[in-house]
């Protein structure tokens, strides 16, 4: 009986050691499915159908063209952030790019950030049991870098900044 407990303890220790010694890049979020089914996070539902005020004003259908109910997540994100999406999809925003690069551009920044992020994920990959049971350690790893959105909104409102895309303040705020 005692030897069975020793063997079981040794097997558990070996399993934990193997779980800690992995060469693959750390995956902190663990949202992937092992099945061959569809990815529910990749599906975008269409927008609601609406009846136009005048059917004569509808544009002629274009084969392979955009549909009025097609989702446009990038345009929706621009609108949610208080911006105005471009009139046509695929139009480059040269003014925004010029403003963002006015102080210069670091060459190879994508490779630098990718290597720094890989090092960060390796350091914050979770404990052996968290890796063994495929637990999500993303929020714990990035907790020091996260922003308290409610405190930040209150700070901007106290400074007098307009916050049109945020919910209106509650009474008494």
Residue pairs with C-beta under 8 A, 6 or more apart in sequence:
15 132
16 128
16 129
16 132
17 128
19 128
19 129
19 131
19 132
20 128
20 131
22 131
25 118
25 121
25 122
26 118
26 121
26 122
26 124
26 125
26 126
27 121
28 121
28 124
28 125
28 126
28 136
28 137
28 138
28 141
28 142
29 136
29 138
30 134
30 135
30 136
30 138
31 41
33 39
44 71
44 73
45 71
46 67
46 69
46 70
46 71
47 68
47 69
47 70
47 71
48 69
49 69
50 68
52 58
66 89
72 85
72 89
74 85
75 85
75 86
75 89
78 84
78 85
79 85
80 165
81 165
82 164
82 165
86 93
106 112
120 141
121 141
124 137
124 140
124 141
124 142
125 131
125 137
126 135
126 137
126 140
126 141
129 135
130 137
139 146
153 163
153 166
154 173
156 163
157 163
157 169
157 173
